[in-house]
Amino acid sequence: MTNDLNGVELGERMRDFDWAQTPFGAPGLWPQSLRSAASICLSSRFPIAIYWGAQLSLLYNDAWSPILGEKHPWALGRSGRDVWPEIWSEIGPLFDTVQQTGEGVWQQDQLLPMHRHGYTEECYFNFTFSPIRGENGAVAGIFNAVIETTYRVIEERRAGLLRALSENTAGARSAAEACTRAAALLDRDQTDLPFCYFYLREDGMRSFRRIAHAGTALPEALCPATLDANDAMLPWQVNEMIVSARSVEIVWDSDRFGPAPRGSVWPEPLSQVLTVPISGHQTSAPSGLLLVGISPRRALDESYRTFIDRVALQVATAIGNADAYEAERRRAEALAAIDEAKTTFFSNVSHEFRTPLTLMLGPLEDILAHREQLTSADQERLEAAYRNALRLLRLVNSLLDFSRLEAGRLQATYAPTDLAQLTTDLASVFRSMIESAGLELLLDCPPLAEPIYVDRELWEKIVLNLISNAFKFTFAGSIAVGLRSHGAVVELTVADTGTGIPESELPTISSAFTGLRARKAVRLRAPALGSRLFRNWCACTAAAGRGRARSARARPFGCASPAARRICRPSASTMPRIPRLTSTAGRPLSKRRCVGSPTMKQAPR
């Protein structure tokens, strides 16, 4: 036996051990089966123990000794029942099975609550009990190979809890909801956190409001609805936590605070509580705190502290996300209120302006109907006044259209239309103006195979808007209008050889009140309501508008409309009916005096 114990640290202790006083007896009298098993056990680096004889007396190697904790070396040679009274109800039946059947047993991640470090500890093991047969063939002992899996099992459980906590709090829309969701999740599994109270800091740094709690309920006096950091009667040391910005450990004082609380998972009372700050995402001061009960079956080691800190961090992250969402919601509401006020303003102003303009246009039309009674000078002045009043009315109606579009109250009325003929007629109205300005109008609108359902008034606005803009910014060359059918889509394009739009300004052309700068010596600053309305008019007709910039001279704009037989049922149109801008365009007018536009110098040719 002496040779069998050479080369191992525990061997010296075993050689000096008085085996005669144990059920093993003197080593010289050990049977060969025990000597062989002991030799394998003591020379192995894997945790191995031998339970021998009817009393299952214990013999183990160096690698197995940490499993005993403070029971090493006292346990050497003692009965297994004496060594493990706290877990004998779990392992005793397994020993009986091996002894009675002669077959080994295997357990994986088995919970064995051992008392090996002064308290009952949550421990997990993978182990096997295998029979050691004596010289007569009967089971004389049990060979125990074991590996502790406590760390892995607990870490996997905690990682799963953190993952679930992240998922459960992700949709929180307020700090209180984040705490409530976290408490609901932690209440499902109180193994690691027997209780957890959530407090959020109020306006002052020294007052915290209770939001939710999970697990065991503490007396109201210890966890009041409002927790004052300066209250010395409470045990939580909140002031120290605020100053240090770190967790503070509290040992439960039963004389001062009454009997220690018990959790729902383990029967032992709690002896430790941790006050944990919930870090603020905008300030260095904590935005709240957690009062966390520590499991009575785990030591508050670095791993445990890290887990609790991660719980607090996850709650802080959820609160930060909720605060960001709330800030964005308030911002969106403020923008919506501004937008509503703007729309209301446009609508009111438009209605207020339309009435006097309509009253002014009526008498002007009556006078112009008897133009033969006027002098040439009076005719010219009245026509100029009429054109400018008509232009102003169109601008006012554009504002009204804009307000209706923004409010979603603009409706389209669809009817079968010869779209090619309608587009040609609308474009031809500009021919005299365009040709009198020295430009060329090119029309390419061949007949389509079938009528297209469109809102004629909206289509008129789209076509006139595109051609009018092309005319304003083209000083030489041509304006081309094209209409083509591409399968289920009809495409309208208006291209010109004007000044074009820089690439940098394309993203803003449909923003209201954003002006475009002409790249000529003269700067044309006009409200971009036309571009914005063009986009919205296209949307009302189920069309898609687009614009492209070129570094040279062409500036194509257009829209594509579905060529459906019926987009929707006809309904009452909300478009205001006004005289056409082109009603006077048939008369020769110079580019200088076009429909009330500002005076512009002709571009050099």
Helices and strands as residue ranges (DSSP letters): G 3-5, H 9-16, G 19-21, G 27-29, H 32-43, E 48-52, E 57-60, G 62-64, H 65-68, G 69-71, H 80-83, H 88-101, E 105-111, E 114-115, E 120-121, E 124-133, E 139-148, H 150-169, H 175-186, E 195-201, E 207-215, E 226-228, H 238-244, E 248-251, H 254-257, E 272-278, E 288-293, H 302-368, G 371-373, H 376-407, E 415-417, H 419-428, H 431-436, E 440-444, E 452-454, H 456-472, E 478-486, E 489-496, G 503-508, H 529-540, E 544-547, E 557-562, G 581-584, G 591-596
